[in-house]
Amino acid sequence: GFLQRTNSLEDKGRIVNSLKERQSSKSLLVCENSEKESRFRRTETDFSNLYARDLLPAKNGEEQTMQFLLEVVDILLNYVRKTFDRSTKVLDFHHPHQLLEGMEGFNLELSDNPESLEQILVDCRDTLKYGVRTG
């Protein structure tokens, strides 16, 4: 990795150039793996029947993991964009009882059963939506 002390200058240069090439790519939705020459493209994925156990290191979990992480990155990028939009409120305040009454599926209780990846994505969006934007 880049942060290892044992990297030579040549290795560091190669890593930096590789990162620059990836950043200059117009689309974040394509990830290339030079060893396998495979490409991962964002596809419509139904996360409602997928759980953390379906992600890597699970056997055949590579595609689900890639799609889930692409969705998480999309959520985070949208949040960052909104953070720097001056027309966006700093806080979309709601009292806890308003959140519990007004939002379908909103629950502060921890379940004994695993949540689907779809619910995790929804929770990520909601957490960022109702948090304070400090950007």
A tleap script that builds the chain and sets N, CA, C and O, in Angstrom:
source leaprc.protein.ff14SB
mol = sequence {
  NGLY PHE LEU GLN ARG THR ASN SER LEU GLU
  ASP LYS GLY ARG ILE VAL ASN SER LEU LYS
  GLU ARG GLN SER SER LYS SER LEU LEU VAL
  CYS GLU ASN SER GLU LYS GLU SER ARG PHE
  ARG ARG THR GLU THR ASP PHE SER ASN LEU
  TYR ALA ARG ASP LEU LEU PRO ALA LYS ASN
  GLY GLU GLU GLN THR MET GLN PHE LEU LEU
  GLU VAL VAL ASP ILE LEU LEU ASN TYR VAL
  ARG LYS THR PHE ASP ARG SER THR LYS VAL
  LEU ASP PHE HIE HIE PRO HIE GLN LEU LEU
  GLU GLY MET GLU GLY PHE ASN LEU GLU LEU
  SER ASP ASN PRO GLU SER LEU GLU GLN ILE
  LEU VAL ASP CYS ARG ASP THR LEU LYS TYR
  GLY VAL ARG THR CGLY
}
set mol.1.N position { 0.804 -1.192 0.000 }
set mol.1.CA position { 0.000 0.000 0.000 }
set mol.1.C position { 0.840 1.245 0.000 }
set mol.1.O position { 2.038 1.193 0.279 }
set mol.2.N position { 0.237 2.345 -0.305 }
set mol.2.CA position { 0.912 3.626 -0.434 }
set mol.2.C position { 1.561 4.078 0.871 }
set mol.2.O position { 2.626 4.696 0.852 }
set mol.3.N position { 0.937 3.779 1.988 }
set mol.3.CA position { 1.425 4.296 3.260 }
set mol.3.C position { 2.521 3.451 3.895 }
set mol.3.O position { 3.018 3.806 4.964 }
set mol.4.N position { 2.907 2.360 3.279 }
set mol.4.CA position { 3.959 1.528 3.838 }
set mol.4.C position { 5.305 2.224 3.696 }
set mol.4.O position { 5.583 2.836 2.665 }
set mol.5.N position { 6.130 2.136 4.715 }
set mol.5.CA position { 7.434 2.800 4.701 }
set mol.5.C position { 8.407 2.144 3.736 }
set mol.5.O position { 9.375 2.775 3.312 }
set mol.6.N position { 8.167 0.897 3.387 }
set mol.6.CA position { 9.117 0.163 2.560 }
set mol.6.C position { 8.943 0.424 1.066 }
set mol.6.O position { 9.698 -0.121 0.261 }
set mol.7.N position { 7.977 1.236 0.681 }
set mol.7.CA position { 7.789 1.543 -0.734 }
set mol.7.C position { 8.965 2.356 -1.252 }
set mol.7.O position { 9.404 3.310 -0.611 }
set mol.8.N position { 9.468 1.971 -2.415 }
set mol.8.CA position { 10.526 2.756 -3.049 }
set mol.8.C position { 9.890 3.968 -3.716 }
set mol.8.O position { 8.670 4.036 -3.859 }
set mol.9.N position { 10.722 4.929 -4.125 }
set mol.9.CA position { 10.204 6.096 -4.830 }
set mol.9.C position { 9.496 5.685 -6.108 }
set mol.9.O position { 8.491 6.282 -6.494 }
set mol.10.N position { 10.026 4.664 -6.760 }
set mol.10.CA position { 9.400 4.178 -7.991 }
set mol.10.C position { 8.002 3.630 -7.707 }
set mol.10.O position { 7.059 3.898 -8.452 }
set mol.11.N position { 7.873 2.850 -6.606 }
set mol.11.CA position { 6.564 2.314 -6.228 }
set mol.11.C position { 5.595 3.441 -5.891 }
set mol.11.O position { 4.437 3.412 -6.307 }
set mol.12.N position { 6.062 4.428 -5.144 }
set mol.12.CA position { 5.197 5.545 -4.769 }
set mol.12.C position { 4.751 6.310 -6.005 }
set mol.12.O position { 3.587 6.696 -6.111 }
set mol.13.N position { 5.668 6.530 -6.938 }
set mol.13.CA position { 5.323 7.222 -8.174 }
set mol.13.C position { 4.283 6.457 -8.977 }
set mol.13.O position { 3.352 7.047 -9.525 }
set mol.14.N position { 4.448 5.132 -9.043 }
set mol.14.CA position { 3.497 4.298 -9.771 }
set mol.14.C position { 2.118 4.367 -9.122 }
set mol.14.O position { 1.105 4.452 -9.816 }
set mol.15.N position { 2.081 4.332 -7.796 }
set mol.15.CA position { 0.809 4.381 -7.077 }
set mol.15.C position { 0.134 5.731 -7.286 }
set mol.15.O position { -1.069 5.792 -7.541 }
set mol.16.N position { 0.905 6.818 -7.180 }
set mol.16.CA position { 0.344 8.159 -7.371 }
set mol.16.C position { -0.187 8.310 -8.791 }
set mol.16.O position { -1.278 8.844 -8.989 }
set mol.17.N position { 0.573 7.846 -9.782 }
set mol.17.CA position { 0.110 7.929 -11.170 }
set mol.17.C position { -1.166 7.123 -11.372 }
set mol.17.O position { -2.068 7.551 -12.091 }
set mol.18.N position { -1.239 5.965 -10.740 }
set mol.18.CA position { -2.442 5.140 -10.845 }
set mol.18.C position { -3.646 5.870 -10.259 }
set mol.18.O position { -4.732 5.847 -10.837 }
set mol.19.N position { -3.453 6.519 -9.111 }
set mol.19.CA position { -4.544 7.272 -8.487 }
set mol.19.C position { -4.967 8.447 -9.357 }
set mol.19.O position { -6.159 8.727 -9.482 }
set mol.20.N position { -3.999 9.140 -9.960 }
set mol.20.CA position { -4.327 10.265 -10.837 }
set mol.20.C position { -5.134 9.801 -12.039 }
set mol.20.O position { -6.075 10.478 -12.454 }
set mol.21.N position { -4.773 8.650 -12.603 }
set mol.21.CA position { -5.516 8.116 -13.743 }
set mol.21.C position { -6.949 7.787 -13.350 }
set mol.21.O position { -7.881 8.058 -14.107 }
set mol.22.N position { -7.126 7.212 -12.180 }
set mol.22.CA position { -8.481 6.879 -11.729 }
set mol.22.C position { -9.299 8.141 -11.496 }
set mol.22.O position { -10.484 8.185 -11.827 }
set mol.23.N position { -8.665 9.179 -10.919 }
set mol.23.CA position { -9.381 10.415 -10.645 }
set mol.23.C position { -9.756 11.136 -11.927 }
set mol.23.O position { -10.788 11.805 -11.985 }
set mol.24.N position { -8.934 11.006 -12.950 }
set mol.24.CA position { -9.235 11.697 -14.195 }
set mol.24.C position { -10.328 11.000 -14.983 }
set mol.24.O position { -10.882 11.570 -15.923 }
set mol.25.N position { -10.637 9.777 -14.606 }
set mol.25.CA position { -11.726 9.059 -15.267 }
set mol.25.C position { -13.024 9.809 -15.025 }
set mol.25.O position { -13.281 10.254 -13.907 }
set mol.26.N position { -13.837 9.951 -16.046 }
set mol.26.CA position { -15.076 10.720 -15.928 }
set mol.26.C position { -16.118 10.029 -15.071 }
set mol.26.O position { -16.978 10.695 -14.494 }
set mol.27.N position { -16.064 8.728 -14.976 }
set mol.27.CA position { -17.106 8.000 -14.272 }
set mol.27.C position { -16.536 7.277 -13.062 }
set mol.27.O position { -15.563 6.529 -13.170 }
set mol.28.N position { -17.151 7.507 -11.915 }
set mol.28.CA position { -16.773 6.769 -10.709 }
set mol.28.C position { -17.470 5.417 -10.668 }
set mol.28.O position { -17.224 4.611 -9.770 }
set mol.29.N position { -18.329 5.174 -11.629 }
set mol.29.CA position { -19.127 3.967 -11.590 }
set mol.29.C position { -18.438 2.780 -12.227 }
set mol.29.O position { -19.005 1.688 -12.256 }
set mol.30.N position { -17.238 2.958 -12.734 }
set mol.30.CA position { -16.495 1.859 -13.336 }
set mol.30.C position { -15.228 1.663 -12.528 }
set mol.30.O position { -14.473 2.609 -12.309 }
set mol.31.N position { -14.997 0.456 -12.091 }
set mol.31.CA position { -13.792 0.130 -11.337 }
set mol.31.C position { -13.071 -0.961 -12.097 }
set mol.31.O position { -13.644 -2.016 -12.366 }
set mol.32.N position { -11.821 -0.717 -12.445 }
set mol.32.CA position { -11.077 -1.701 -13.208 }
set mol.32.C position { -10.116 -2.445 -12.296 }
set mol.32.O position { -9.472 -1.848 -11.433 }
set mol.33.N position { -10.028 -3.742 -12.493 }
set mol.33.CA position { -9.098 -4.577 -11.769 }
set mol.33.C position { -8.112 -5.095 -12.796 }
set mol.33.O position { -8.449 -5.966 -13.598 }
set mol.34.N position { -6.879 -4.562 -12.780 }
set mol.34.CA position { -5.930 -4.878 -13.839 }
set mol.34.C position { -5.544 -6.354 -13.855 }
set mol.34.O position { -5.208 -6.881 -14.916 }
set mol.35.N position { -5.583 -7.032 -12.717 }
set mol.35.CA position { -5.205 -8.442 -12.696 }
set mol.35.C position { -6.222 -9.303 -13.433 }
set mol.35.O position { -5.836 -10.183 -14.202 }
set mol.36.N position { -7.471 -9.074 -13.222 }
set mol.36.CA position { -8.512 -9.908 -13.816 }
set mol.36.C position { -9.079 -9.300 -15.091 }
set mol.36.O position { -9.827 -9.960 -15.813 }
set mol.37.N position { -8.728 -8.042 -15.375 }
set mol.37.CA position { -9.275 -7.336 -16.529 }
set mol.37.C position { -10.802 -7.340 -16.502 }
set mol.37.O position { -11.450 -7.366 -17.548 }
set mol.38.N position { -11.366 -7.315 -15.304 }
set mol.38.CA position { -12.820 -7.287 -15.205 }
set mol.38.C position { -13.268 -5.867 -14.902 }
set mol.38.O position { -12.522 -5.080 -14.320 }
set mol.39.N position { -14.469 -5.554 -15.294 }
set mol.39.CA position { -15.022 -4.228 -15.038 }
set mol.39.C position { -16.310 -4.395 -14.240 }
set mol.39.O position { -17.109 -5.296 -14.493 }
set mol.40.N position { -16.486 -3.513 -13.281 }
set mol.40.CA position { -17.706 -3.522 -12.494 }
set mol.40.C position { -18.488 -2.277 -12.859 }
set mol.40.O position { -17.989 -1.161 -12.716 }
set mol.41.N position { -19.679 -2.458 -13.316 }
set mol.41.CA position { -20.546 -1.345 -13.660 }
set mol.41.C position { -21.722 -1.347 -12.699 }
set mol.41.O position { -22.180 -2.392 -12.235 }
set mol.42.N position { -22.189 -0.149 -12.420 }
set mol.42.CA position { -23.332 -0.022 -11.533 }
set mol.42.C position { -24.564 -0.571 -12.231 }
set mol.42.O position { -24.884 -0.181 -13.354 }
set mol.43.N position { -25.237 -1.465 -11.566 }
set mol.43.CA position { -26.456 -2.057 -12.101 }
set mol.43.C position { -27.561 -1.933 -11.064 }
set mol.43.O position { -27.292 -1.765 -9.875 }
set mol.44.N position { -28.796 -2.016 -11.519 }
set mol.44.CA position { -29.918 -2.020 -10.587 }
set mol.44.C position { -29.845 -3.304 -9.776 }
set mol.44.O position { -29.882 -4.403 -10.329 }
set mol.45.N position { -29.744 -3.160 -8.486 }
set mol.45.CA position { -29.636 -4.318 -7.607 }
set mol.45.C position { -30.710 -4.225 -6.541 }
set mol.45.O position { -30.895 -3.172 -5.931 }
set mol.46.N position { -31.411 -5.307 -6.317 }
set mol.46.CA position { -32.426 -5.362 -5.275 }
set mol.46.C position { -31.744 -5.771 -3.974 }
set mol.46.O position { -31.423 -6.941 -3.766 }
set mol.47.N position { -31.529 -4.789 -3.107 }
set mol.47.CA position { -30.848 -5.047 -1.844 }
set mol.47.C position { -31.808 -5.511 -0.753 }
set mol.47.O position { -31.371 -5.828 0.353 }
set mol.48.N position { -33.099 -5.557 -1.040 }
set mol.48.CA position { -34.071 -5.901 0.000 }
set mol.48.C position { -33.956 -7.355 0.457 }
set mol.48.O position { -34.379 -7.692 1.563 }
set mol.49.N position { -33.392 -8.208 -0.378 }
set mol.49.CA position { -33.217 -9.617 -0.002 }
set mol.49.C position { -31.759 -9.977 0.239 }
set mol.49.O position { -31.419 -11.156 0.344 }
set mol.50.N position { -30.905 -8.980 0.328 }
set mol.50.CA position { -29.482 -9.213 0.579 }
set mol.50.C position { -29.127 -8.723 1.972 }
set mol.50.O position { -29.680 -7.740 2.466 }
set mol.51.N position { -28.192 -9.429 2.595 }
set mol.51.CA position { -27.754 -9.092 3.945 }
set mol.51.C position { -26.237 -9.031 3.970 }
set mol.51.O position { -25.583 -9.395 2.992 }
set mol.52.N position { -25.673 -8.573 5.081 }
set mol.52.CA position { -24.219 -8.466 5.205 }
set mol.52.C position { -23.543 -9.806 4.937 }
set mol.52.O position { -22.425 -9.842 4.422 }
set mol.53.N position { -24.193 -10.881 5.271 }
set mol.53.CA position { -23.608 -12.209 5.038 }
set mol.53.C position { -23.432 -12.510 3.547 }
set mol.53.O position { -22.683 -13.418 3.187 }
set mol.54.N position { -24.117 -11.757 2.675 }
set mol.54.CA position { -24.014 -11.966 1.230 }
set mol.54.C position { -22.847 -11.204 0.609 }
set mol.54.O position { -22.540 -11.385 -0.569 }
set mol.55.N position { -22.201 -10.357 1.400 }
set mol.55.CA position { -21.076 -9.566 0.909 }
set mol.55.C position { -19.772 -10.314 1.136 }
set mol.55.O position { -19.730 -11.317 1.847 }
set mol.56.N position { -18.701 -9.806 0.514 }
set mol.56.CA position { -17.389 -10.416 0.738 }
set mol.56.C position { -17.095 -10.475 2.219 }
set mol.56.O position { -17.430 -9.524 2.926 }
set mol.57.N position { -16.511 -11.496 2.717 }
set mol.57.CA position { -15.801 -12.578 2.064 }
set mol.57.C position { -16.678 -13.763 1.672 }
set mol.57.O position { -16.157 -14.851 1.424 }
set mol.58.N position { -17.984 -13.580 1.611 }
set mol.58.CA position { -18.861 -14.681 1.206 }
set mol.58.C position { -18.523 -15.134 -0.209 }
set mol.58.O position { -18.144 -14.337 -1.067 }
set mol.59.N position { -18.667 -16.401 -0.419 }
set mol.59.CA position { -18.404 -16.953 -1.744 }
set mol.59.C position { -19.365 -16.304 -2.744 }
set mol.59.O position { -20.562 -16.191 -2.481 }
set mol.60.N position { -18.835 -15.884 -3.878 }
set mol.60.CA position { -19.611 -15.222 -4.932 }
set mol.60.C position { -20.227 -13.901 -4.468 }
set mol.60.O position { -21.250 -13.475 -5.004 }
set mol.61.N position { -19.621 -13.258 -3.487 }
set mol.61.CA position { -20.158 -12.002 -2.970 }
set mol.61.C position { -19.536 -10.767 -3.579 }
set mol.61.O position { -19.861 -9.650 -3.175 }
set mol.62.N position { -18.647 -10.943 -4.543 }
set mol.62.CA position { -17.919 -9.800 -5.100 }
set mol.62.C position { -18.842 -8.790 -5.781 }
set mol.62.O position { -18.725 -7.589 -5.543 }
set mol.63.N position { -19.740 -9.257 -6.609 }
set mol.63.CA position { -20.629 -8.344 -7.349 }
set mol.63.C position { -21.569 -7.601 -6.398 }
set mol.63.O position { -21.749 -6.391 -6.534 }
set mol.64.N position { -22.174 -8.314 -5.433 }
set mol.64.CA position { -23.059 -7.664 -4.469 }
set mol.64.C position { -22.301 -6.635 -3.647 }
set mol.64.O position { -22.815 -5.552 -3.367 }
set mol.65.N position { -21.076 -6.974 -3.262 }
set mol.65.CA position { -20.260 -6.050 -2.478 }
set mol.65.C position { -19.966 -4.795 -3.281 }
set mol.65.O position { -20.087 -3.683 -2.767 }
set mol.66.N position { -19.580 -4.969 -4.546 }
set mol.66.CA position { -19.267 -3.822 -5.396 }
set mol.66.C position { -20.496 -2.932 -5.574 }
set mol.66.O position { -20.390 -1.710 -5.469 }
set mol.67.N position { -21.646 -3.521 -5.839 }
set mol.67.CA position { -22.862 -2.734 -6.046 }
set mol.67.C position { -23.270 -2.006 -4.765 }
set mol.67.O position { -23.684 -0.847 -4.814 }
set mol.68.N position { -23.154 -2.676 -3.629 }
set mol.68.CA position { -23.495 -2.051 -2.350 }
set mol.68.C position { -22.568 -0.874 -2.062 }
set mol.68.O position { -23.026 0.198 -1.664 }
set mol.69.N position { -21.279 -1.071 -2.260 }
set mol.69.CA position { -20.324 0.006 -1.995 }
set mol.69.C position { -20.506 1.170 -2.964 }
set mol.69.O position { -20.347 2.326 -2.570 }
set mol.70.N position { -20.836 0.889 -4.212 }
set mol.70.CA position { -21.122 1.967 -5.164 }
set mol.70.C position { -22.332 2.777 -4.713 }
set mol.70.O position { -22.359 3.998 -4.866 }
set mol.71.N position { -23.323 2.104 -4.163 }
set mol.71.CA position { -24.508 2.803 -3.659 }
set mol.71.C position { -24.155 3.658 -2.440 }
set mol.71.O position { -24.629 4.787 -2.318 }
set mol.72.N position { -23.333 3.131 -1.545 }
set mol.72.CA position { -22.892 3.896 -0.373 }
set mol.72.C position { -22.101 5.129 -0.817 }
set mol.72.O position { -22.303 6.220 -0.285 }
set mol.73.N position { -21.213 4.959 -1.780 }
set mol.73.CA position { -20.433 6.094 -2.293 }
set mol.73.C position { -21.363 7.131 -2.903 }
set mol.73.O position { -21.152 8.329 -2.713 }
set mol.74.N position { -22.379 6.702 -3.625 }
set mol.74.CA position { -23.342 7.625 -4.217 }
set mol.74.C position { -24.062 8.432 -3.133 }
set mol.74.O position { -24.238 9.642 -3.273 }
set mol.75.N position { -24.472 7.769 -2.067 }
set mol.75.CA position { -25.125 8.447 -0.943 }
set mol.75.C position { -24.187 9.487 -0.341 }
set mol.75.O position { -24.596 10.616 -0.071 }
set mol.76.N position { -22.936 9.108 -0.133 }
set mol.76.CA position { -21.968 10.030 0.468 }
set mol.76.C position { -21.658 11.210 -0.448 }
set mol.76.O position { -21.536 12.341 0.021 }
set mol.77.N position { -21.530 10.957 -1.745 }
set mol.77.CA position { -21.266 12.053 -2.685 }
set mol.77.C position { -22.429 13.036 -2.732 }
set mol.77.O position { -22.217 14.247 -2.788 }
set mol.78.N position { -23.651 12.523 -2.709 }
set mol.78.CA position { -24.817 13.413 -2.669 }
set mol.78.C position { -24.817 14.249 -1.401 }
set mol.78.O position { -25.143 15.435 -1.435 }
set mol.79.N position { -24.455 13.637 -0.289 }
set mol.79.CA position { -24.380 14.366 0.977 }
set mol.79.C position { -23.332 15.472 0.911 }
set mol.79.O position { -23.585 16.598 1.340 }
set mol.80.N position { -22.165 15.156 0.378 }
set mol.80.CA position { -21.095 16.154 0.281 }
set mol.80.C position { -21.538 17.300 -0.622 }
set mol.80.O position { -21.298 18.465 -0.304 }
set mol.81.N position { -22.186 16.981 -1.749 }
set mol.81.CA position { -22.681 18.031 -2.647 }
set mol.81.C position { -23.653 18.948 -1.920 }
set mol.81.O position { -23.557 20.171 -2.023 }
set mol.82.N position { -24.592 18.354 -1.184 }
set mol.82.CA position { -25.583 19.151 -0.458 }
set mol.82.C position { -24.932 19.977 0.648 }
set mol.82.O position { -25.376 21.086 0.945 }
set mol.83.N position { -23.890 19.438 1.249 }
set mol.83.CA position { -23.202 20.143 2.324 }
set mol.83.C position { -22.645 21.478 1.839 }
set mol.83.O position { -22.641 22.462 2.579 }
set mol.84.N position { -22.178 21.506 0.605 }
set mol.84.CA position { -21.581 22.727 0.074 }
set mol.84.C position { -22.565 23.580 -0.712 }
set mol.84.O position { -22.173 24.592 -1.292 }
set mol.85.N position { -23.825 23.194 -0.744 }
set mol.85.CA position { -24.864 23.986 -1.394 }
set mol.85.C position { -25.395 24.975 -0.365 }
set mol.85.O position { -25.995 24.576 0.633 }
set mol.86.N position { -25.176 26.252 -0.603 }
set mol.86.CA position { -25.563 27.271 0.378 }
set mol.86.C position { -27.072 27.377 0.576 }
set mol.86.O position { -27.521 27.935 1.578 }
set mol.87.N position { -27.853 26.857 -0.352 }
set mol.87.CA position { -29.307 26.928 -0.205 }
set mol.87.C position { -29.851 25.795 0.677 }
set mol.87.O position { -31.033 25.794 1.022 }
set mol.88.N position { -29.002 24.844 1.037 }
set mol.88.CA position { -29.420 23.725 1.876 }
set mol.88.C position { -29.382 24.139 3.342 }
set mol.88.O position { -28.448 24.808 3.785 }
set mol.89.N position { -30.406 23.736 4.088 }
set mol.89.CA position { -30.454 24.035 5.521 }
set mol.89.C position { -29.277 23.379 6.238 }
set mol.89.O position { -28.807 22.314 5.837 }
set mol.90.N position { -28.811 24.029 7.302 }
set mol.90.CA position { -27.758 23.451 8.129 }
set mol.90.C position { -28.320 22.271 8.915 }
set mol.90.O position { -27.614 21.299 9.182 }
set mol.91.N position { -29.593 22.365 9.282 }
set mol.91.CA position { -30.224 21.319 10.078 }
set mol.91.C position { -31.691 21.205 9.700 }
set mol.91.O position { -32.402 22.208 9.652 }
set mol.92.N position { -32.139 20.009 9.435 }
set mol.92.CA position { -33.555 19.732 9.210 }
set mol.92.C position { -34.071 19.125 10.508 }
set mol.92.O position { -34.203 17.908 10.638 }
set mol.93.N position { -34.362 20.012 11.475 }
set mol.93.CA position { -34.643 19.563 12.832 }
set mol.93.C position { -36.041 18.975 12.961 }
set mol.93.O position { -37.015 19.520 12.442 }
set mol.94.N position { -36.117 17.858 13.659 }
set mol.94.CA position { -37.374 17.229 14.056 }
set mol.94.C position { -37.183 16.690 15.464 }
set mol.94.O position { -36.128 16.149 15.797 }
set mol.95.N position { -38.213 16.841 16.284 }
set mol.95.CA position { -38.177 16.220 17.601 }
set mol.95.C position { -38.248 14.705 17.422 }
set mol.95.O position { -38.826 14.220 16.449 }
set mol.96.N position { -37.664 13.962 18.352 }
set mol.96.CA position { -37.682 12.496 18.229 }
set mol.96.C position { -39.083 11.915 18.046 }
set mol.96.O position { -39.273 10.982 17.266 }
set mol.97.N position { -40.071 12.471 18.771 }
set mol.97.CA position { -41.429 11.929 18.625 }
set mol.97.C position { -41.980 12.198 17.225 }
set mol.97.O position { -42.764 11.402 16.708 }
set mol.98.N position { -41.574 13.325 16.600 }
set mol.98.CA position { -42.002 13.595 15.225 }
set mol.98.C position { -41.393 12.582 14.259 }
set mol.98.O position { -42.058 12.121 13.331 }
set mol.99.N position { -40.149 12.245 14.477 }
set mol.99.CA position { -39.503 11.253 13.618 }
set mol.99.C position { -40.185 9.896 13.756 }
set mol.99.O position { -40.425 9.207 12.764 }
set mol.100.N position { -40.495 9.520 14.992 }
set mol.100.CA position { -41.124 8.217 15.224 }
set mol.100.C position { -42.532 8.150 14.640 }
set mol.100.O position { -42.944 7.115 14.116 }
set mol.101.N position { -43.273 9.266 14.733 }
set mol.101.CA position { -44.651 9.276 14.241 }
set mol.101.C position { -44.729 9.480 12.732 }
set mol.101.O position { -45.556 8.864 12.059 }
set mol.102.N position { -43.882 10.331 12.214 }
set mol.102.CA position { -44.032 10.757 10.828 }
set mol.102.C position { -43.273 9.965 9.791 }
set mol.102.O position { -43.594 10.045 8.605 }
set mol.103.N position { -42.285 9.210 10.195 }
set mol.103.CA position { -41.471 8.500 9.209 }
set mol.103.C position { -41.776 7.017 9.247 }
set mol.103.O position { -41.594 6.346 10.263 }
set mol.104.N position { -42.238 6.531 8.126 }
set mol.104.CA position { -42.533 5.107 8.026 }
set mol.104.C position { -41.231 4.316 8.068 }
set mol.104.O position { -40.296 4.611 7.323 }
set mol.105.N position { -41.172 3.334 8.921 }
set mol.105.CA position { -39.986 2.489 9.004 }
set mol.105.C position { -38.891 3.028 9.909 }
set mol.105.O position { -37.884 2.353 10.121 }
set mol.106.N position { -39.069 4.240 10.452 }
set mol.106.CA position { -38.049 4.802 11.330 }
set mol.106.C position { -38.184 4.158 12.698 }
set mol.106.O position { -39.267 4.134 13.282 }
set mol.107.N position { -37.077 3.638 13.200 }
set mol.107.CA position { -37.120 2.916 14.457 }
set mol.107.C position { -35.794 3.112 15.177 }
set mol.107.O position { -34.726 2.937 14.591 }
set mol.108.N position { -35.871 3.476 16.444 }
set mol.108.CA position { -34.663 3.665 17.240 }
set mol.108.C position { -34.257 2.394 17.982 }
set mol.108.O position { -33.207 2.358 18.624 }
set mol.109.N position { -35.071 1.367 17.899 }
set mol.109.CA position { -34.788 0.099 18.574 }
set mol.109.C position { -33.824 -0.739 17.745 }
set mol.109.O position { -33.869 -0.718 16.515 }
set mol.110.N position { -32.954 -1.476 18.425 }
set mol.110.CA position { -32.072 -2.408 17.730 }
set mol.110.C position { -32.758 -3.759 17.639 }
set mol.110.O position { -33.243 -4.298 18.634 }
set mol.111.N position { -32.790 -4.287 16.446 }
set mol.111.CA position { -33.451 -5.566 16.208 }
set mol.111.C position { -32.501 -6.719 16.513 }
set mol.111.O position { -31.285 -6.592 16.375 }
set mol.112.N position { -33.073 -7.841 16.928 }
set mol.112.CA position { -32.277 -9.053 17.120 }
set mol.112.C position { -31.962 -9.717 15.788 }
set mol.112.O position { -31.032 -10.518 15.688 }
set mol.113.N position { -32.739 -9.382 14.769 }
set mol.113.CA position { -32.553 -9.961 13.440 }
set mol.113.C position { -31.736 -9.010 12.566 }
set mol.113.O position { -31.782 -7.794 12.757 }
set mol.114.N position { -30.997 -9.556 11.620 }
set mol.114.CA position { -30.208 -8.684 10.741 }
set mol.114.C position { -31.112 -7.856 9.835 }
set mol.114.O position { -32.189 -8.298 9.436 }
set mol.115.N position { -30.656 -6.654 9.518 }
set mol.115.CA position { -31.377 -5.787 8.585 }
set mol.115.C position { -30.879 -6.063 7.177 }
set mol.115.O position { -29.729 -6.457 6.980 }
set mol.116.N position { -31.741 -5.856 6.213 }
set mol.116.CA position { -31.336 -6.024 4.818 }
set mol.116.C position { -30.393 -4.884 4.431 }
set mol.116.O position { -30.354 -3.843 5.088 }
set mol.117.N position { -29.649 -5.094 3.375 }
set mol.117.CA position { -28.761 -4.037 2.885 }
set mol.117.C position { -29.574 -2.818 2.464 }
set mol.117.O position { -29.110 -1.686 2.599 }
set mol.118.N position { -30.783 -3.041 1.955 }
set mol.118.CA position { -31.656 -1.917 1.573 }
set mol.118.C position { -31.969 -1.057 2.789 }
set mol.118.O position { -31.927 0.171 2.710 }
set mol.119.N position { -32.284 -1.697 3.918 }
set mol.119.CA position { -32.589 -0.939 5.131 }
set mol.119.C position { -31.356 -0.190 5.627 }
set mol.119.O position { -31.471 0.923 6.139 }
set mol.120.N position { -30.197 -0.785 5.482 }
set mol.120.CA position { -28.957 -0.108 5.876 }
set mol.120.C position { -28.747 1.134 5.014 }
set mol.120.O position { -28.339 2.177 5.525 }
set mol.121.N position { -29.019 1.036 3.726 }
set mol.121.CA position { -28.892 2.199 2.837 }
set mol.121.C position { -29.898 3.288 3.211 }
set mol.121.O position { -29.559 4.471 3.230 }
set mol.122.N position { -31.124 2.889 3.506 }
set mol.122.CA position { -32.150 3.850 3.932 }
set mol.122.C position { -31.712 4.536 5.223 }
set mol.122.O position { -31.843 5.752 5.358 }
set mol.123.N position { -31.197 3.760 6.166 }
set mol.123.CA position { -30.737 4.328 7.435 }
set mol.123.C position { -29.573 5.294 7.224 }
set mol.123.O position { -29.490 6.324 7.893 }
set mol.124.N position { -28.686 4.967 6.308 }
set mol.124.CA position { -27.574 5.879 5.992 }
set mol.124.C position { -28.110 7.202 5.457 }
set mol.124.O position { -27.679 8.271 5.889 }
set mol.125.N position { -29.049 7.129 4.520 }
set mol.125.CA position { -29.639 8.355 3.948 }
set mol.125.C position { -30.319 9.184 5.030 }
set mol.125.O position { -30.131 10.398 5.102 }
set mol.126.N position { -31.114 8.518 5.873 }
set mol.126.CA position { -31.836 9.231 6.928 }
set mol.126.C position { -30.887 9.851 7.942 }
set mol.126.O position { -31.096 10.982 8.381 }
set mol.127.N position { -29.853 9.122 8.311 }
set mol.127.CA position { -28.883 9.643 9.276 }
set mol.127.C position { -28.225 10.905 8.740 }
set mol.127.O position { -28.083 11.890 9.464 }
set mol.128.N position { -27.827 10.880 7.480 }
set mol.128.CA position { -27.198 12.058 6.882 }
set mol.128.C position { -28.210 13.180 6.681 }
set mol.128.O position { -27.864 14.356 6.801 }
set mol.129.N position { -29.449 12.830 6.378 }
set mol.129.CA position { -30.483 13.843 6.140 }
set mol.129.C position { -30.786 14.639 7.407 }
set mol.129.O position { -30.955 15.857 7.351 }
set mol.130.N position { -30.855 13.960 8.538 }
set mol.130.CA position { -31.259 14.625 9.772 }
set mol.130.C position { -30.085 15.038 10.656 }
set mol.130.O position { -30.294 15.530 11.764 }
set mol.131.N position { -28.865 14.847 10.188 }
set mol.131.CA position { -27.695 15.291 10.937 }
set mol.131.C position { -27.380 16.752 10.639 }
set mol.131.O position { -27.902 17.323 9.681 }
set mol.132.N position { -26.535 17.347 11.454 }
set mol.132.CA position { -26.114 18.735 11.246 }
set mol.132.C position { -25.062 18.765 10.148 }
set mol.132.O position { -24.098 18.001 10.179 }
set mol.133.N position { -25.253 19.650 9.181 }
set mol.133.CA position { -24.285 19.808 8.087 }
set mol.133.C position { -23.256 20.855 8.510 }
set mol.133.O position { -23.584 22.029 8.682 }
set mol.134.N position { -22.045 20.426 8.670 }
set mol.134.CA position { -21.007 21.326 9.190 }
set mol.134.C position { -20.021 21.774 8.127 }
set mol.134.O position { -19.000 22.374 8.464 }
set mol.135.N position { -20.291 21.501 6.839 }
set mol.135.CA position { -19.350 21.795 5.744 }
set mol.135.C position { -19.141 23.228 5.458 }
set mol.135.O position { -18.372 23.572 4.560 }
savepdb mol mol.pdb
quit
